[in-house]
């Protein structure tokens, strides 16, 4: 990444040129980026570039405003989305994993279990029995 070149979409460019963007607006841009792209590869380098920051500076900035690392935030967004998909019951666990941006179902299951406290299949089955 060339630190002198920042990648902006047309809205971000106008915003940076017209006025100083507040930290809250910067966080909003990053959150929009994550929510729009969590099912693909979401890289800290891309998020940092959006704000013309180095990855290291971006990581500190993001954690100071969200109290979590960027990586942890992306994982949480993916797992929340997975919960919704599992409750809809239209996809199996592997399909949900891939739809949420995981390359392997085993990695997804491990992270899901770490955050939710149960496997995706158990989560899905328990919800069905509660109805």
C-alpha positions in Angstrom: 0.0 0.0 0.0 1.3 3.4 -0.9 0.6 5.7 2.1 0.5 8.8 -0.2 -2.4 7.4 -2.1 -5.7 7.1 -0.4 -8.7 5.3 -1.9 -11.9 7.2 -1.7 -15.3 6.7 -3.2 -16.9 9.9 -4.6 -18.8 10.6 -1.3 -15.7 10.2 0.9 -13.6 12.3 -1.4 -16.1 15.2 -1.3 -16.4 14.8 2.5 -12.7 15.0 3.0 -12.2 17.9 0.6 -15.1 20.1 1.8 -14.6 19.8 5.6 -12.7 18.0 8.3 -14.4 14.6 8.9 -15.2 13.9 12.5 -14.1 10.7 14.2 -17.7 9.6 14.4 -18.1 10.0 10.6 -14.8 8.0 10.1 -16.2 5.2 12.3 -19.5 5.3 10.4 -17.6 4.9 7.1 -15.7 1.9 8.4 -18.9 0.3 9.9 -20.6 0.7 6.5 -17.6 -0.9 4.8 -17.8 -3.9 7.2 -21.5 -4.3 7.0 -21.4 -4.1 3.2 -18.5 -6.5 2.8 -18.3 -8.9 5.8 -19.3 -11.8 3.5 -16.1 -11.2 1.5 -12.6 -10.6 2.6 -12.6 -7.6 4.9 -9.0 -6.3 5.4 -7.7 -3.9 8.0 -5.5 -2.5 5.3 -8.5 -1.5 3.2 -10.3 0.1 6.1 -7.2 2.0 7.1 -6.7 3.2 3.5 -10.3 4.5 3.5 -9.3 6.9 6.3 -5.7 7.6 5.0 -4.2 5.9 8.0 -1.6 3.2 8.4 -3.0 -0.1 9.5 -1.3 0.3 12.9 -2.8 3.8 13.5 -6.2 2.6 12.3 -6.2 -0.4 14.7 -5.5 2.0 17.6 -8.2 4.5 16.4 -10.8 1.7 15.9 -10.2 0.1 19.3 -10.3 3.5 21.1 -13.8 4.1 19.7 -15.3 0.6 19.8 -13.5 -1.0 22.7 -12.7 -4.0 20.5 -10.2 -4.8 17.8 -11.2 -4.5 14.1 -10.8 -8.3 13.7 -13.1 -9.0 16.6 -15.7 -6.6 15.3 -15.7 -8.3 11.9 -16.1 -11.7 13.5 -19.0 -10.4 15.6 -20.7 -9.0 12.5 -20.3 -12.3 10.7 -21.6 -14.4 13.7 -24.6 -12.1 14.2 -25.4 -12.6 10.5 -25.0 -16.3 10.9 -27.4 -16.4 13.8 -30.1 -14.7 11.6 -29.5 -17.2 8.7 -29.5 -20.2 11.0 -32.8 -19.1 12.5 -34.3 -18.7 9.1 -33.5 -22.4 8.5 -33.0 -22.1 4.8 -29.3 -23.0 4.7 -27.2 -25.7 6.4 -24.3 -24.8 8.6 -21.7 -25.0 5.8 -23.8 -22.8 3.5 -24.2 -20.2 6.3 -20.4 -20.3 7.0 -19.6 -19.5 3.4 -22.3 -16.9 3.1 -20.8 -15.1 6.1 -17.3 -15.0 4.7 -15.7 -18.0 6.2 -13.5 -20.2 4.0 -14.0 -23.3 6.1 -17.0 -24.6 8.1 -14.7 -25.8 10.9 -13.3 -22.3 11.5 -16.8 -20.9 11.5 -18.0 -23.5 13.9 -15.1 -22.8 16.3 -15.7 -19.1 16.3 -19.4 -19.4 16.6 -19.0 -21.7 19.6 -16.5 -19.3 21.2 -18.9 -16.3 20.9 -22.3 -17.9 21.3 -21.4 -20.8 23.6 -22.8 -23.5 21.4 -22.4 -25.0 18.0 -24.3 -23.5 15.1 -26.3 -26.7 14.7 -27.2 -26.8 18.4 -28.2 -23.1 18.2 -30.4 -23.8 15.3 -32.0 -26.9 16.8 -32.7 -25.3 20.2 -34.5 -22.4 18.6 -36.7 -24.8 16.7 -37.7 -26.7 19.9 -38.5 -23.4 21.7 -41.2 -22.6 19.2 
